């Protein structure tokens, strides 16, 4: 398994990847507001049954991200099959690399592909003098939340109605 910078043909393959996921948990948001404080809580809630969730981003934005000359990485196996991709945009003024998409094709999940991509993104960020990585994750994407926390990312904020489908985005960051 090796990581490479994506070429245009790779981006076309990324369009075809299965990017939906199944989850048994969600981060449920509760907020309470009064004159003196705003309290926001996220609770991990087990769902009554596993839920299939469609990926919130349009694959049409991949070509735009690739053309912006940011960090667009793929992982291939020894058969030259593309297993997953990560695309991220540098925000130099904020000293961070913003990971917009981290997708592993369904047959290759839980095999270390996402970890390999993440390590390569950290190297890319360091080479470009960026001090942190930022991940955005749906509250429904408990597998990705668990992955981020396992790799040392810390919750640092949220945005209601962030995605086109109206879902909440959670933000996790880690210093490079």
N, C-alpha and C positions, 0 to 999 in steps of 0.2 A: 504494500500500500504506500503510495507516495502523493505528496501535495504539489500542485502546479498552479501557476497563474492561468486563469481561464482564457481561452481563445473564443472567437465568435461561434465556432461550431460547438464548443462546450456549452455555451449559453443556450443554444438551441436544444441541446439534450436536457439541460436543467428545466426548461419549460415542461418537459414531458414527465418529470419525476412526480411520484405520488407524495404530496406534501401534507395531506390530511393526517390526523392522528386520533388515537383513542385515549381517553382519560377516564379515571375513576374518581378523581378529586378535582376540585376547583378552589381558587382563592376567592371567597365571597367578601365583598366590601360592605362595611357598615359605616355610616358617618352620623355624627351628632354635632349640632352647632348651636351655640348660644352667644350672648354678647361678649363673653370673656375667652371663649375657646372654640376651636374646631377640632374634633376628635375623629380620626379615621382609623378603622381597624380592618385588617384582612384576616379572616379565619379560614383555615383549611377545612373544607367540608367534603365528606364522602358522598358521592352520588348514589342513588338507589340502584343504578346499573351502569355499566360502562357506556360512555357517550362518544360517538364519532364526531369529530369537529373538523370543519373545513378550514384550511389555512386562510388567514385574513387578508393576505396581500395578493395583488394581481401579478401573475407571472409576466405581464406586459411591462412591468417596471424594470425587469432584469436587464434588458438591453440598454435602458437609460443608465442604470447603475454601472454596467460594464463600460459604456462610452465615457463615463465621468472619470475614468482612469484612477479609481480608488483601489481598494483591496477586494479582488474577486478571485477566490481560490476554489479549486476543485480537488477531490481525492479520487485517484484511480487505483484499481487493483492490478495484479500481475497479468490479468486477461485484457487490460486496457479498458475496462468498464468504468464509467464514471459513477461513483457511489454516493456523492453528496457535494454540496457547495456551501460557501459562505461568501456573502458580499457585504462589504462595509464601506462607509464613506468617512474620510477624515474630516474632522472639524478642528483645524489647527488653532483657531482662536480660543477654543475650549480645551485644547490639549487632549483630545480624545478621538478614538476610532469608534464610530457608531455602527454596530452590526445590525443591518436591516433584515437579513435573511440568513438563517442557518438551517439547511434542509438536508436530510439524509433520506435517500430513496428507501422506501419501506422494507425491501428484503435485506438491507444492510444495516438496519438500526441495531443498537446495543452491541456493536462490534468494535467500538473505539474510533469510528470514523469522525464523529463530531469532536471528540477530544483532539484528534490529529489536526482537524481544521482550526480549532480554537488555539492550539499551540502555535500553529503557523500564523494566525492572525496576531498573536502577541509578538511574534518575531517581526512581522510586517510593521506593527505599530512602533516597536522599539527602533527599527531601522529608519522610520520616518519621524522620530523624535516626538512621539505621542505618548503621554503618560498614563492613559487609562483606556479600557475598553468598556463600552456601554452596550448592554443587550436590552432589547424590547421584547416582551413576552405577553401573550394573552393571559388573562386570569384563568382561563380554561385549560391552558397548556401546562398542566401539572408535571408531565415528564420533563419539559424544558426548564421549569422552575427548579425542580429537583437537580437537574444537570447543572444549572448555573450555580446553585448553592454548593453543590459538591465540589465545584471548581473554584471556590473562593469568592464568588460574586456576592455582593451585598445589596439588598433592596435599598433603593435611593429615591423612589418616587413613583408616581402614576399619572395617567391622563385618562379621564373619562371620555368615552366616545372617540378614541384615538384612531381606530381602524375604520375603514369605509363601512363595515357592517355594524358599527356602533359599539363594538367591544372595548373594554378597558385595557389599556396597556400598562404593564408593570415595567419599571426600569431597574436594572441591576448593573452595578459597575464594579470594576476591579482595576487596581493599579497594575501597570505592566512591569 
